[in-house]
């Protein structure tokens, strides 16, 4: 292994594999190593026996749950926006030829104690039970504005500079002296703003209200365009057999471009020169030389800081999530205000329809940023929506982000996965890291039709 590489990647999590693929396609000589004997790292997929060993200490799973090999339980489940950046990355790297996708059945939001379909167009806004009749008209006008908006066409801006106008100024009520209400451009109430911001634009907190409205409008357009792409019930797609297929697809891609993958490499110690710069990785007495390393936080624990904790429940069920129109796959977002919390909660459900469980079985996840030391109690608003479950597991994991300066040590460390059940924040991290590593902005002008998804 005494060779020199342009980049050494440690860990085969989703982020590391995407970066490995991008760098390989760019023509860099990449060595990709993992201390584990399987692909996926923290974002691996487990069969039923593996899940039981991890969360029940090795007990044998009940026979009535079906064959272990028919389960592919993602430890970091996330749906993929059909027109989003990850799809563009998959096309850019040509990984799509190794994967089969299927559209996700439903996209929902929790509002006033009930689950509702997320309205994403002007016509859906008119039909949605989320709003009263007058609010529906105001929402419809706003949706039409978003649908027609083109950043480079001032005629569609209605006299507003969305790079300066905040989201709150664009769409929300504002109250003066607690008694006189002045309506902004679209004057939507807090309830409507809540589901637009969290379930359509996929913001994770309410800071977006103080920020320029352009980002929110772009996010809404992406949601609507992704929804229209497959004319289904959601804007999301998901690989058959789960996300565990992604790392293996990138491994095949890497081999095509001359990259090298090595599993079961113990220790993987990062070596540094006298100036404190990364200069290689040692495993089993051999050192691979490189001037750059990309890794997940577990490989350089002294260069990261803890920034939070995710609480989650994993449930095996014999039915879809109630009130989701019998969707075999669905995401439900519970905005923070609806729960009296500081952070949103997410429900993810997939099933035999995506080949991640036996016929008639469903796997549901409830996840959120932990705000207490009692995940079971904290997740109750989400787990109460699941109905009866066959089995349920609770766990937490810490979130880390890099605390180093890559310009000083040549170490590029990914951020831990957050509680979201969609890929938007994950891909943001990948894009930023790609630019840090290469000095280039990722060119993702691709033909989106190169990735397709089955709807049935």
C-alpha positions as CSV (number, residue, x, y, z in Angstrom):
1,X,0.0,0.0,0.0
2,X,3.1,2.2,-0.1
3,X,1.8,4.4,-2.9
4,X,0.9,8.1,-3.2
5,X,-2.7,9.3,-3.9
6,X,-4.2,12.6,-4.6
7,X,-6.8,12.0,-1.9
8,X,-7.5,9.3,0.7
9,X,-11.1,8.9,1.8
10,X,-11.8,7.3,5.2
11,X,-15.3,5.9,5.9
12,X,-17.9,4.7,3.4
13,X,-20.8,6.7,4.6
14,X,-23.0,8.4,2.0
15,X,-21.2,11.8,2.1
16,X,-17.7,10.2,1.8
17,X,-18.9,7.9,-1.1
18,X,-20.4,10.8,-3.0
19,X,-17.2,12.9,-2.6
20,X,-15.1,9.9,-3.6
21,X,-17.1,9.5,-6.7
22,X,-17.0,13.2,-7.6
23,X,-13.2,13.3,-7.1
24,X,-12.7,10.1,-9.1
25,X,-14.7,11.5,-12.0
26,X,-12.5,14.6,-11.8
27,X,-9.5,12.4,-12.6
28,X,-8.0,12.4,-9.1
29,X,-6.2,9.2,-7.8
30,X,-8.4,8.2,-4.9
31,X,-7.9,5.5,-2.2
32,X,-11.0,4.8,-0.2
33,X,-10.7,2.9,3.1
34,X,-13.0,1.8,5.9
35,X,-12.3,0.1,9.2
36,X,-15.6,-1.9,8.9
37,X,-16.1,-4.9,6.7
38,X,-19.2,-3.4,5.1
39,X,-20.1,-0.3,3.1
40,X,-22.1,2.6,4.5
41,X,-20.4,3.6,7.8
42,X,-22.9,5.3,10.1
43,X,-25.4,5.4,7.2
44,X,-25.3,1.6,6.5
45,X,-28.4,-0.6,5.9
46,X,-29.0,-3.5,8.2
47,X,-30.9,-6.8,7.8
48,X,-33.2,-7.9,10.6
49,X,-30.6,-9.9,12.5
50,X,-28.0,-7.1,12.3
51,X,-30.7,-4.6,13.5
52,X,-31.5,-6.9,16.5
53,X,-27.8,-7.3,17.4
54,X,-27.3,-3.5,17.3
55,X,-30.4,-2.4,19.2
56,X,-31.5,-5.5,21.2
57,X,-28.1,-7.0,22.2
58,X,-28.1,-10.1,20.0
59,X,-31.6,-11.5,20.7
60,X,-33.1,-13.6,17.9
61,X,-35.8,-11.6,16.0
62,X,-39.4,-13.0,16.2
63,X,-40.2,-15.4,13.4
64,X,-43.4,-13.5,12.6
65,X,-41.4,-10.5,11.3
66,X,-40.3,-12.6,8.3
67,X,-36.9,-13.4,6.8
68,X,-34.0,-11.3,7.9
69,X,-32.5,-11.0,4.4
70,X,-35.6,-9.3,3.2
71,X,-35.0,-6.3,5.4
72,X,-32.8,-3.4,4.4
73,X,-33.1,-0.9,7.3
74,X,-31.3,2.4,6.6
75,X,-29.6,3.8,9.7
76,X,-29.8,7.3,8.3
77,X,-32.9,7.2,6.1
78,X,-33.4,10.1,3.7
79,X,-35.5,10.6,0.6
80,X,-34.0,12.2,-2.6
81,X,-35.6,15.3,-4.2
82,X,-36.5,14.2,-7.7
83,X,-35.0,17.4,-9.3
84,X,-32.6,18.1,-6.5
85,X,-28.8,18.4,-6.3
86,X,-28.2,14.7,-5.3
87,X,-29.9,13.5,-8.5
88,X,-27.7,15.9,-10.5
89,X,-24.6,14.4,-8.7
90,X,-25.7,10.9,-9.5
91,X,-26.1,11.8,-13.1
92,X,-22.9,13.8,-13.2
93,X,-21.0,10.7,-11.9
94,X,-23.0,8.3,-14.0
95,X,-24.0,6.3,-10.9
96,X,-27.6,6.2,-12.0
97,X,-26.7,3.2,-14.3
98,X,-26.1,1.1,-11.1
99,X,-29.3,2.0,-9.3
100,X,-33.0,1.7,-9.7
101,X,-35.3,4.3,-8.1
102,X,-39.0,4.4,-7.3
103,X,-41.2,7.4,-6.6
104,X,-42.3,8.0,-3.0
105,X,-46.0,7.9,-2.5
106,X,-46.7,10.8,-0.2
107,X,-45.5,14.0,1.3
108,X,-47.4,15.3,4.4
109,X,-47.3,17.9,7.1
110,X,-48.6,17.8,10.7
111,X,-50.8,20.7,11.5
112,X,-53.2,21.3,14.4
113,X,-53.0,17.7,15.5
114,X,-53.7,16.1,12.1
115,X,-51.7,14.9,9.1
116,X,-52.3,16.7,5.8
117,X,-51.0,16.4,2.3
118,X,-48.5,19.2,1.6
119,X,-50.0,21.5,-1.0
120,X,-47.4,22.5,-3.6
121,X,-49.3,24.3,-6.4
122,X,-52.0,26.9,-6.6
123,X,-54.7,24.3,-7.4
124,X,-53.6,22.1,-4.4
125,X,-53.7,25.2,-2.2
126,X,-57.4,25.7,-3.2
127,X,-58.3,22.2,-2.2
128,X,-56.2,21.9,1.0
129,X,-58.1,21.6,4.3
130,X,-55.1,23.3,6.0
131,X,-56.6,26.8,5.3
132,X,-59.9,28.6,5.3
133,X,-61.4,30.0,2.1
134,X,-59.9,33.5,2.3
135,X,-56.5,32.2,3.3
136,X,-56.7,29.7,0.4
137,X,-57.1,32.6,-2.1
138,X,-54.1,34.5,-0.6
139,X,-52.0,31.3,-0.7
140,X,-53.0,30.5,-4.2
141,X,-51.8,34.0,-5.3
142,X,-48.5,33.4,-3.6
143,X,-48.1,30.0,-5.2
144,X,-48.8,31.4,-8.6
145,X,-46.1,34.1,-8.0
146,X,-43.6,31.4,-7.0
147,X,-44.5,29.2,-10.0
148,X,-44.1,32.2,-12.4
149,X,-41.0,33.7,-10.7
150,X,-37.8,33.7,-12.8
151,X,-34.7,35.1,-11.2
152,X,-33.4,36.6,-14.5
153,X,-36.8,38.1,-15.6
154,X,-37.7,41.3,-13.7
155,X,-41.2,41.2,-15.2
156,X,-41.9,38.2,-12.9
157,X,-40.7,40.0,-9.7
158,X,-43.7,42.2,-9.2
159,X,-41.4,45.1,-8.2
160,X,-39.7,43.1,-5.4
161,X,-36.0,42.4,-5.0
162,X,-36.0,39.0,-3.3
163,X,-32.3,39.3,-2.5
164,X,-33.3,42.2,-0.2
165,X,-36.8,41.5,0.9
166,X,-37.1,39.0,3.8
167,X,-39.4,36.0,3.6
168,X,-41.4,37.5,6.5
169,X,-41.8,40.8,4.6
170,X,-42.9,38.9,1.5
171,X,-45.6,36.6,2.9
172,X,-46.4,37.1,6.6
173,X,-48.7,39.4,8.6
174,X,-47.0,41.9,10.8
175,X,-48.6,43.4,13.9
176,X,-48.1,47.0,15.1
177,X,-48.8,47.9,18.7
178,X,-50.7,44.6,19.2
179,X,-53.9,46.0,17.8
180,X,-53.4,47.0,14.2
181,X,-52.6,44.4,11.6
182,X,-50.8,45.4,8.4
183,X,-50.9,42.9,5.6
184,X,-47.6,42.4,3.7
185,X,-47.5,41.5,0.0
186,X,-49.4,38.2,0.4
187,X,-50.4,38.5,4.1
188,X,-50.4,34.8,5.0
189,X,-51.1,33.7,8.5
190,X,-48.6,32.0,10.8
191,X,-50.3,28.6,10.3
192,X,-49.8,28.8,6.5
193,X,-46.3,30.3,6.8
194,X,-45.4,27.4,9.0
195,X,-46.1,24.6,6.5
196,X,-44.7,26.6,3.6
197,X,-41.4,27.2,5.4
198,X,-40.9,23.7,6.9
199,X,-42.8,21.3,4.7
200,X,-42.3,22.9,1.2
201,X,-39.1,24.9,1.5
202,X,-37.7,22.4,4.0
203,X,-36.2,24.9,6.4
204,X,-35.2,23.4,9.7
205,X,-35.9,26.4,11.9
206,X,-37.5,29.8,11.6
207,X,-34.4,31.8,10.9
208,X,-35.3,31.9,7.2
209,X,-38.1,34.4,8.0
210,X,-35.4,37.1,8.7
211,X,-33.3,36.1,5.6
212,X,-33.8,37.1,1.9
213,X,-36.9,35.5,0.4
214,X,-35.0,34.4,-2.7
215,X,-33.8,31.2,-1.1
216,X,-37.3,30.2,0.1
217,X,-38.8,30.9,-3.3
218,X,-36.1,28.7,-5.0
219,X,-36.7,25.9,-2.5
220,X,-40.5,26.0,-3.2
221,X,-39.9,26.0,-6.9
222,X,-37.6,22.9,-6.5
223,X,-40.3,21.2,-4.5
224,X,-43.0,21.9,-7.1
225,X,-40.8,20.9,-10.1
226,X,-39.8,17.7,-8.4
227,X,-43.4,16.9,-7.6
228,X,-44.4,17.5,-11.2
229,X,-41.6,15.3,-12.6
230,X,-43.2,12.0,-11.8
231,X,-46.8,13.2,-11.3
232,X,-47.0,11.3,-8.1
233,X,-47.9,12.2,-4.5
234,X,-44.5,13.5,-3.5
235,X,-41.4,15.2,-4.9
236,X,-39.2,12.4,-3.6
237,X,-37.6,9.3,-5.0
238,X,-35.8,6.4,-3.2
239,X,-33.6,3.6,-4.4
240,X,-35.0,0.1,-4.5
241,X,-33.4,-2.0,-1.7
242,X,-32.6,1.2,0.2
243,X,-29.8,3.7,0.5
244,X,-27.3,0.9,1.2
245,X,-27.1,0.6,-2.6
246,X,-25.5,4.0,-3.0
247,X,-22.1,3.3,-1.4
248,X,-21.7,0.1,-3.4
249,X,-22.7,1.9,-6.6
250,X,-20.0,4.5,-5.9
251,X,-17.5,1.7,-5.3
252,X,-18.2,0.3,-8.8
253,X,-17.9,3.8,-10.2
254,X,-14.6,4.4,-8.4
255,X,-13.2,1.2,-9.9
256,X,-14.1,2.4,-13.4
257,X,-12.1,5.6,-12.8
258,X,-9.1,3.8,-11.3
259,X,-10.0,4.4,-7.6
260,X,-9.2,1.8,-5.0
261,X,-11.6,0.6,-2.3
262,X,-10.4,-1.3,0.8
263,X,-12.7,-2.6,3.6
264,X,-11.7,-4.2,6.9
265,X,-8.7,-1.9,7.3
266,X,-8.1,-1.5,11.1
267,X,-7.1,1.7,12.8
268,X,-6.6,3.8,9.6
269,X,-4.3,6.2,11.5
270,X,-3.9,9.6,9.8
271,X,-0.2,10.7,9.8
272,X,1.0,14.3,10.0
273,X,4.3,15.9,9.1
274,X,6.3,18.4,11.2
275,X,4.1,21.3,10.1
276,X,1.0,19.5,11.2
277,X,-0.2,18.8,7.7
278,X,-1.7,15.4,6.8
279,X,0.8,13.3,4.8
280,X,-0.6,9.8,4.8
281,X,-2.7,7.0,6.4
282,X,-1.3,4.0,8.1
283,X,-3.1,0.6,8.5
284,X,-1.6,-2.8,9.3
285,X,1.9,-1.4,9.3
286,X,1.7,0.1,5.8
287,X,1.4,3.8,4.9
288,X,-0.4,5.2,1.9
289,X,0.9,8.7,1.1
290,X,-1.4,11.6,0.3
291,X,-1.6,15.4,0.9
292,X,-5.4,15.4,1.5
293,X,-7.7,13.2,3.6
294,X,-11.5,13.2,3.5
295,X,-13.2,11.4,6.5
296,X,-16.1,11.2,8.8
297,X,-15.8,12.6,12.3
298,X,-14.9,9.2,13.9
299,X,-11.5,9.0,12.2
300,X,-10.2,12.3,13.6
301,X,-12.1,12.7,16.9
302,X,-9.6,15.4,18.2
303,X,-10.5,17.7,15.3
304,X,-14.3,17.8,15.7
305,X,-16.7,19.3,18.2
306,X,-20.1,18.0,19.4
307,X,-22.9,20.2,18.2
308,X,-26.0,18.2,19.1
309,X,-27.7,14.9,19.4
310,X,-30.4,13.1,17.3
311,X,-33.1,11.1,19.0
312,X,-34.9,8.5,16.9
313,X,-37.3,5.7,17.0
314,X,-37.3,2.8,14.5
315,X,-40.6,0.9,14.2
316,X,-41.5,-2.3,12.3
317,X,-45.2,-2.2,11.4
318,X,-47.8,-4.2,9.5
319,X,-49.6,-1.1,8.1
320,X,-48.8,2.3,6.6
321,X,-48.8,5.4,8.8
322,X,-52.5,6.3,9.5
323,X,-53.9,9.3,7.6
324,X,-51.3,9.1,4.8
325,X,-53.8,7.8,2.2
326,X,-52.4,4.2,2.6
327,X,-49.1,5.4,1.3
328,X,-46.5,2.6,1.1
329,X,-43.8,5.2,1.4
330,X,-44.2,8.7,2.9
331,X,-42.5,11.6,4.7
332,X,-44.4,13.6,7.3
333,X,-42.8,16.8,8.7
334,X,-43.9,18.0,12.1
335,X,-42.9,21.7,12.3
336,X,-41.5,22.9,15.6
337,X,-44.3,25.3,16.4
338,X,-46.9,22.6,16.1
339,X,-45.1,20.7,18.9
340,X,-43.9,23.6,21.1
341,X,-40.3,22.6,20.3
342,X,-37.1,24.3,19.0
343,X,-36.6,21.8,16.2
344,X,-38.8,20.0,13.7
345,X,-39.6,16.3,13.9
346,X,-39.6,13.9,10.9
347,X,-41.5,10.7,10.1
348,X,-40.1,8.5,7.3
349,X,-41.9,5.4,6.2
350,X,-40.9,2.8,3.6
351,X,-41.9,-0.8,2.9
352,X,-41.9,-3.8,0.7
353,X,-42.8,-1.5,-2.2
354,X,-39.1,-0.4,-2.2
355,X,-37.8,-3.8,-1.3
356,X,-36.7,-2.9,2.2
357,X,-39.0,-5.2,4.1
358,X,-41.0,-8.4,3.5
359,X,-44.5,-8.2,1.8
360,X,-46.9,-6.4,4.1
361,X,-44.3,-4.9,6.4
362,X,-43.4,-1.3,6.9
363,X,-40.4,0.4,8.5
364,X,-41.0,3.8,10.1
365,X,-38.5,6.2,11.6
366,X,-39.3,9.2,13.9
367,X,-36.3,11.5,14.3
368,X,-35.6,14.9,15.8
369,X,-32.8,17.0,17.3
370,X,-32.7,15.9,20.9
371,X,-33.7,18.6,23.4
372,X,-33.9,16.4,26.5
373,X,-32.2,13.2,27.9
374,X,-35.4,11.2,27.4
375,X,-35.7,10.3,23.6
376,X,-38.7,8.0,24.1
377,X,-40.8,10.8,25.7
378,X,-39.4,13.4,23.3
379,X,-40.4,11.4,20.2
380,X,-43.9,10.7,21.5
381,X,-45.7,13.2,19.3
382,X,-44.3,11.3,16.3
383,X,-44.6,7.7,17.5
384,X,-48.2,8.4,18.5
385,X,-49.0,8.9,14.8
386,X,-47.7,5.5,13.8
387,X,-50.6,3.5,15.2
388,X,-49.9,-0.1,16.4
389,X,-46.3,-1.3,15.9
390,X,-44.9,-4.8,15.8
391,X,-41.6,-3.7,17.3
392,X,-40.1,-0.3,18.2
393,X,-36.5,0.7,19.1
394,X,-35.2,4.0,20.6
395,X,-31.7,5.4,20.4
396,X,-29.7,8.5,20.2
397,X,-26.5,9.5,18.4
398,X,-24.2,12.5,18.8
399,X,-23.7,15.0,15.9
400,X,-20.3,16.4,15.2
401,X,-18.9,19.0,12.9
402,X,-15.2,19.8,12.0
403,X,-13.3,22.2,14.4
404,X,-10.1,22.3,12.3
405,X,-9.0,24.5,9.4
406,X,-8.4,22.4,6.3
407,X,-6.0,25.0,4.9
408,X,-3.7,24.3,7.8
409,X,-3.8,20.5,8.1
410,X,-5.3,19.2,4.8
411,X,-8.0,17.3,6.7
412,X,-11.5,17.6,5.2
413,X,-14.0,16.2,7.7
414,X,-17.7,15.7,7.0
415,X,-20.5,16.8,9.3
416,X,-22.6,14.2,11.1
417,X,-26.1,13.5,9.7
418,X,-28.9,15.6,11.0
419,X,-32.4,14.4,11.9
420,X,-34.0,15.4,8.5
421,X,-35.4,12.6,6.4
422,X,-34.5,14.3,3.1
423,X,-31.1,14.9,1.5
424,X,-31.0,18.7,1.1
425,X,-28.8,19.5,4.1
426,X,-26.5,16.5,3.3
427,X,-25.9,17.6,-0.3
428,X,-25.2,21.1,0.9
429,X,-22.3,19.7,3.0
430,X,-21.0,17.7,0.1
431,X,-21.0,20.7,-2.3
432,X,-19.2,22.9,0.2
433,X,-16.6,20.2,0.9
434,X,-16.0,19.6,-2.8
435,X,-15.2,23.3,-3.3
436,X,-12.9,23.3,-0.2
437,X,-11.0,20.2,-1.5
438,X,-10.8,21.2,-5.2
439,X,-11.1,25.0,-5.2
440,X,-13.9,24.6,-7.9
441,X,-17.6,24.9,-7.8
442,X,-19.3,21.7,-8.8
443,X,-20.8,21.9,-12.3
444,X,-24.2,20.2,-12.2
445,X,-25.6,21.3,-15.5
446,X,-26.9,17.8,-16.4
447,X,-29.8,16.2,-18.3
448,X,-32.2,15.4,-15.5
449,X,-34.0,12.9,-17.7
450,X,-31.0,10.6,-17.3
451,X,-32.4,9.5,-14.0
452,X,-35.9,7.9,-13.9
453,X,-38.1,6.4,-11.3
454,X,-40.8,3.8,-11.4
455,X,-44.1,5.0,-10.0
456,X,-45.8,1.6,-9.5
